[in-house]
Amino acid sequence: MKKTKQKQWWQLRYGTKKGVAGYLNTYSDILDDFISQQEVQTMINFLKNYQFSLSSQTPILDGFCGNCRHSKQLVLKGFKNITAFDWSKEMLTIAEKNLNSHRRQVVLFKEDGRDLTFSTNLFDLYFVLGNSAFGFFDNPKDDLKVALEACRVIKPAGVFIFDLVDYDYVVNQLNNHVFESVENGIRVIRKRKTFQHNGLLKTGHEEIRFHQDRIDRQIIGRWVYTNQQVVNLLNKAGFDEIYFKKEAFCYDKYSDKYGTMGVRNLFLATKNGSKKKGR
Ligand SMILES: C[S@@+](CC[C@H](N)C(=O)[O-])C[C@H]1O[C@@H](n2cnc3c(N)ncnc32)[C@H](O)[C@@H]1O
């Protein structure tokens, strides 16, 4: 009998219609154009702080792009050389719709961030916003694969920039409790759990959605890294100068309202000492 490999939670969350619908509902407040525009502006300001200027022709890669909300804002700001990828066919279909009339300005690819097919030294900027760069995979070693691939596809003197949920916020707010809310008229219960495994923190929850005609359950869980653990991972992948801004995106520090999107730190990693070279 043929053995079917059990899917990891993120494959169900982002690779099935039901999972994607749940994700879009949960984060509808954050996925909107205004917030996305602000997140892109924060990223650009952060880059400027470290003397990385972008031109409209700078080759930019939007990784784990989801509905492409950040690329859309970059297009609106006049950037013309944008490539975006996501592993999920469902998400890429939504990205096409979301980009709408800007669809032709963003080249979309179906790619796995752990094993990209892009050639080496291609992009000046690779960004992953929305708490997506690291932490998804069952095996944390896969996060190193994402970082190694990032270092490979970025040009020398290029930049990898991404945000990740703040460790302290997870410990303080996304800990063992039950959280109930109403999302687009549907009652949702989340049973949160946080635990240590092999010296790493994992946060997860069971999400139960009470539709009129059915009840949907999803199990969601991800690794959460301290800033130092992220720096170590980036160093291991070959990045040499690393900066971060704690709570660069902070939507509600005192509740569970936005889950792992609620409070996020922004990281900037450079390849081959770009700052030293006076870029
Ligand atoms: C939390 S969503 C964030 C999307 C987007 N960056 C945003 O902020 O709206 C995470 C995205 O990562 C994608 N993803 C998960 N694993 C992936 C992988 N191995 N390679 C590429 N994309 C992946 C999912 O399909 C999903 O669209």
The ligand as a Gaussian input file, in Angstrom:
#p B3LYP/6-31G(d) Opt

LIG

0 1
 C        1.688000      34.299000       7.262000
 S        1.598000      34.161000       5.508000
 C        2.348000      35.722000       5.136000
 C        2.171000      36.186000       3.768000
 C        2.676000      37.581000       3.448000
 N        4.119000      37.689000       3.525000
 C        1.993000      38.627000       4.314000
 O        2.638000      39.230000       5.171000
 O        0.814000      38.826000       4.120000
 C        2.860000      32.980000       5.141000
 C        3.008000      32.590000       3.683000
 O        4.168000      31.766000       3.555000
 C        3.899000      30.775000       2.578000
 N        4.808000      29.646000       2.756000
 C        4.805000      28.723000       3.760000
 N        5.811000      27.866000       3.589000
 C        6.459000      28.227000       2.464000
 C        7.594000      27.719000       1.783000
 N        8.238000      26.632000       2.190000
 N        8.035000      28.362000       0.679000
 C        7.376000      29.444000       0.225000
 N        6.277000      29.974000       0.824000
 C        5.827000      29.371000       1.937000
 C        2.450000      30.423000       2.811000
 O        1.882000      29.787000       1.694000
 C        1.854000      31.791000       3.124000
 O        1.352000      32.407000       1.976000

